[in-house]
Amino acid sequence: MQIDQQTPEWYRARYNQLRDQALLAESSARPAFTPIEMTESRVLHRETIPGGWYWSTILPRGQALRLINTSGNKGVSVALWNADDHSERYNAGDTIKLQWTTCLTTGRVLFSDMGRVLASIIGDSCGFSDTLVGGSTPQSNARNFGNAGLRNTRNNLRLIAGKHDMAQHDVTSCISFFSHISTQVDGSFRWIEGDVRAGDHVDLRAEMNLLVAVSNCPHPLAPEKTFEPGPIDAVRWQAPPFKPDDLCRTFCEEARRGFENTDPLFV
């Protein structure tokens, strides 16, 4: 169907269809999908990121990054850029709109601001991430911990950008994994306690060559009153080749179109 033929009824039916898919995925605190296994023979590099600090890596297409919430931290923020062209980066708005949901877990993808797929979420044992609030700032640290000088995600991502010859305006939105946020009727956000556990992990498969930035700072709405984030582990590994029925590539028609825009770059 051409876009000028899509009626309000079409959009309503499409929204309801994808909403039902999202509700099915959210029906359990643990995702129902079987993740792609990371075998030890596929591991390429391991890194421990101390609490409050940051780390970045180049993740070539086909490799995956596993973030392990070793300490049960409430929030780990990730920003993504096209490693071959930093002007293309993760776009939270398009990622949400094109998949009709803020629930980004196993089977969902992260879109760039050019309509291409940066990464796929091929495994997520937690099942909750925040795509709306963003990472911590000096202001949120002052509010939560009484100290604006503590390490925070905004400054961590700016430091990473500077090390890769980018400026502050190149740091846009991030996604915070291991974070369960609920939107209230009045539009405010609320942290939901009890769904973040030590040992949870998330796997991101690169669908293009990526620059990945990780900030190990608490989510700004997390309930802790003391700044004591523990270390997390990052594991870069070789993901197996995707199959025709790959969940992330077939979850919805919007994702399929995203891959149609992405794959020709690597033919």
C-alpha positions as CSV (number, residue, x, y, z in Angstrom):
1,M,0.0,0.0,0.0
2,Q,1.3,3.5,-0.9
3,I,1.7,5.9,2.0
4,D,-0.9,8.3,0.5
5,Q,-3.4,5.4,0.6
6,Q,-2.9,4.7,4.3
7,T,-6.0,5.8,6.2
8,P,-6.4,6.6,9.9
9,E,-8.1,3.2,10.2
10,W,-5.0,1.5,8.7
11,Y,-2.7,3.2,11.2
12,R,-5.1,2.3,14.0
13,A,-5.1,-1.3,13.0
14,R,-1.3,-1.4,12.5
15,Y,-0.8,0.2,16.0
16,N,-3.1,-2.4,17.6
17,Q,-1.4,-5.3,15.9
18,L,2.1,-4.2,17.0
19,R,0.8,-3.3,20.5
20,D,-0.5,-6.8,20.9
21,Q,2.9,-8.2,19.9
22,A,4.6,-5.9,22.4
23,L,2.2,-6.9,25.1
24,L,2.9,-10.6,24.4
25,A,6.6,-9.9,24.7
26,E,6.1,-8.0,28.0
27,S,3.7,-10.6,29.5
28,S,6.6,-12.1,31.5
29,A,9.4,-10.3,33.4
30,R,11.8,-12.7,31.6
31,P,11.6,-12.5,27.8
32,A,10.0,-15.5,26.1
33,F,12.4,-15.6,23.2
34,T,15.3,-18.0,23.0
35,P,18.5,-15.9,22.8
36,I,21.4,-16.7,20.4
37,E,24.0,-18.6,22.4
38,M,27.4,-17.0,23.0
39,T,29.9,-19.9,23.1
40,E,33.4,-19.4,24.6
41,S,35.0,-20.1,21.3
42,R,33.3,-17.0,19.8
43,V,34.6,-14.6,22.5
44,L,37.0,-12.0,21.1
45,H,37.6,-9.6,24.0
46,R,36.5,-9.1,27.6
47,E,36.5,-5.8,29.6
48,T,35.4,-4.8,33.1
49,I,33.9,-1.3,33.3
50,P,34.2,0.2,36.8
51,G,31.2,1.8,38.4
52,G,30.7,5.4,37.2
53,W,33.1,5.0,34.3
54,Y,32.8,4.6,30.6
55,W,34.2,2.4,27.7
56,S,34.0,2.4,24.0
57,T,34.8,-0.1,21.2
58,I,34.6,-0.5,17.5
59,L,32.1,-3.3,16.8
60,P,32.3,-4.5,13.2
61,R,29.2,-5.7,11.4
62,G,28.4,-9.3,12.5
63,Q,30.0,-9.1,15.9
64,A,28.0,-8.8,19.1
65,L,28.5,-7.0,22.4
66,R,27.3,-8.6,25.6
67,L,26.8,-6.3,28.6
68,I,26.6,-8.3,31.8
69,N,25.1,-6.5,34.8
70,T,27.5,-8.1,37.2
71,S,26.6,-6.0,40.2
72,G,22.9,-5.5,39.6
73,N,23.3,-1.8,38.7
74,K,20.1,0.1,37.9
75,G,20.9,1.3,34.5
76,V,23.7,1.1,31.9
77,S,23.6,3.6,29.1
78,V,24.6,2.9,25.5
79,A,25.1,5.3,22.5
80,L,25.8,4.2,19.0
81,W,27.4,5.7,15.9
82,N,28.1,4.4,12.4
83,A,31.9,3.9,12.7
84,D,32.4,4.7,9.0
85,D,30.4,8.0,9.2
86,H,29.8,9.5,12.7
87,S,27.1,11.8,11.3
88,E,24.8,8.7,11.4
89,R,23.9,7.8,15.0
90,Y,21.2,6.1,17.1
91,N,17.8,7.8,16.9
92,A,15.5,7.1,19.8
93,G,12.5,8.7,18.2
94,D,12.7,6.8,15.0
95,T,13.4,3.5,16.9
96,I,10.3,3.9,18.9
97,K,8.0,5.2,16.1
98,L,9.1,2.7,13.5
99,Q,8.5,-0.3,15.9
100,W,5.4,1.3,17.5
101,T,6.7,0.6,21.0
102,T,9.1,1.8,23.7
103,C,9.7,-1.8,24.9
104,L,13.0,-2.6,23.3
105,T,14.1,-6.1,24.2
106,T,14.9,-9.4,22.3
107,G,13.8,-9.2,18.7
108,R,13.8,-5.4,18.4
109,V,16.4,-3.3,16.5
110,L,18.0,0.1,17.0
111,F,17.5,2.5,14.1
112,S,19.8,5.3,13.0
113,D,18.6,8.7,11.9
114,M,18.9,7.6,8.3
115,G,16.4,4.8,8.4
116,R,19.0,2.1,8.7
117,V,19.5,-0.6,11.4
118,L,22.5,0.0,13.6
119,A,22.1,-3.0,15.9
120,S,19.8,-5.8,16.8
121,I,18.9,-7.0,20.3
122,I,19.5,-10.7,20.0
123,G,19.3,-11.5,23.7
124,D,18.0,-9.7,26.8
125,S,17.6,-11.6,30.0
126,C,16.3,-8.6,31.9
127,G,13.6,-7.6,29.4
128,F,13.5,-3.9,30.4
129,S,15.2,-0.8,28.9
130,D,14.5,2.9,28.9
131,T,14.3,4.8,25.6
132,L,12.7,8.0,26.9
133,V,14.4,9.5,29.9
134,G,18.0,9.4,28.9
135,G,21.2,9.1,31.0
136,S,22.3,10.8,34.2
137,T,23.5,14.4,34.3
138,P,25.2,16.7,36.9
139,Q,21.7,18.0,37.7
140,S,20.3,14.6,38.3
141,N,23.3,13.6,40.5
142,A,22.8,16.8,42.5
143,R,19.1,15.9,43.0
144,N,19.6,12.3,43.7
145,F,22.9,12.3,45.6
146,G,23.5,15.9,46.6
147,N,26.7,16.1,44.5
148,A,26.7,17.4,40.9
149,G,30.4,16.6,40.7
150,L,29.9,12.8,40.6
151,R,30.4,11.0,37.3
152,N,27.4,11.0,35.0
153,T,26.4,9.6,31.6
154,R,26.1,12.9,29.8
155,N,29.7,13.8,30.5
156,N,30.9,10.3,30.0
157,L,29.5,10.2,26.5
158,R,30.9,13.6,25.7
159,L,34.4,12.4,26.7
160,I,34.0,9.4,24.4
161,A,32.9,11.6,21.6
162,G,35.9,13.9,22.0
163,K,38.2,10.9,21.9
164,H,36.8,10.1,18.5
165,D,37.0,13.6,17.0
166,M,33.4,14.5,17.6
167,A,31.9,17.5,19.4
168,Q,29.1,17.9,22.0
169,H,26.4,18.2,19.4
170,D,27.4,14.7,18.1
171,V,26.1,13.2,21.4
172,T,22.4,12.7,21.1
173,S,20.1,10.2,22.8
174,C,21.1,7.0,24.5
175,I,19.3,3.9,25.5
176,S,19.6,2.7,29.1
177,F,19.5,-1.1,29.6
178,F,18.6,-2.8,32.9
179,S,16.1,0.0,33.5
180,H,12.3,-0.4,34.0
181,I,10.5,2.9,33.5
182,S,6.7,3.3,33.4
183,T,4.9,6.3,31.9
184,Q,2.1,7.6,34.1
185,V,-1.2,9.0,33.0
186,D,0.0,12.5,33.6
187,G,3.0,12.0,31.4
188,S,5.5,11.6,34.2
189,F,8.0,8.7,34.5
190,R,8.3,6.3,37.4
191,W,10.9,3.7,38.2
192,I,9.5,0.2,38.7
193,E,11.5,-1.7,41.3
194,G,12.2,-5.5,41.3
195,D,13.0,-6.3,37.7
196,V,16.8,-5.6,37.6
197,R,18.9,-8.5,38.9
198,A,22.6,-9.1,39.2
199,G,23.9,-11.3,36.3
200,D,21.4,-10.1,33.7
201,H,22.8,-9.5,30.3
202,V,21.9,-7.9,26.9
203,D,23.4,-8.8,23.5
204,L,23.6,-6.3,20.7
205,R,24.5,-7.6,17.2
206,A,26.1,-5.0,15.0
207,E,24.3,-4.6,11.7
208,M,26.8,-2.1,10.4
209,N,30.3,-1.1,11.6
210,L,29.6,0.6,14.9
211,L,31.3,2.9,17.5
212,V,29.7,1.8,20.7
213,A,29.9,3.9,23.9
214,V,28.9,2.5,27.3
215,S,28.4,4.6,30.5
216,N,28.2,2.6,33.7
217,C,26.2,5.2,35.7
218,P,22.9,4.8,37.6
219,H,19.7,5.7,35.8
220,P,18.5,9.2,36.9
221,L,15.2,7.8,38.2
222,A,16.8,4.9,40.1
223,P,15.8,4.9,43.8
224,E,19.3,4.7,45.3
225,K,20.3,7.6,47.5
226,T,24.0,6.7,47.5
227,F,26.3,6.7,44.4
228,E,27.7,3.2,44.5
229,P,27.5,1.6,41.1
230,G,29.5,-1.6,40.8
231,P,31.5,-2.9,37.9
232,I,29.9,-4.4,34.8
233,D,31.4,-6.7,32.2
234,A,31.5,-6.2,28.4
235,V,32.2,-9.1,26.1
236,R,32.8,-8.7,22.4
237,W,32.0,-11.9,20.5
238,Q,31.4,-13.2,17.0
239,A,27.7,-13.7,16.4
240,P,26.7,-16.6,14.1
241,P,25.4,-15.7,10.7
242,F,21.8,-14.7,10.7
243,K,19.2,-17.2,9.3
244,P,16.2,-16.4,7.0
245,D,13.9,-16.6,10.0
246,D,16.1,-14.3,12.2
247,L,13.8,-12.8,14.8
248,C,15.1,-9.3,14.6
249,R,15.0,-9.2,10.8
250,T,11.4,-10.5,10.6
251,F,9.7,-9.2,13.8
252,C,7.8,-6.5,11.9
253,E,7.7,-5.0,8.4
254,E,9.3,-1.8,9.6
255,A,12.4,-3.7,10.7
256,R,12.5,-5.6,7.4
257,R,12.5,-2.2,5.5
258,G,15.3,-1.0,7.8
259,F,17.4,-4.0,6.8
260,E,16.6,-3.4,3.1
261,N,18.2,0.1,3.6
262,T,21.2,-1.3,5.5
263,D,22.3,-4.5,3.8
264,P,23.1,-3.0,0.4
265,L,25.9,-1.0,2.1
266,F,27.7,-4.3,2.7
267,V,27.1,-6.3,-0.5
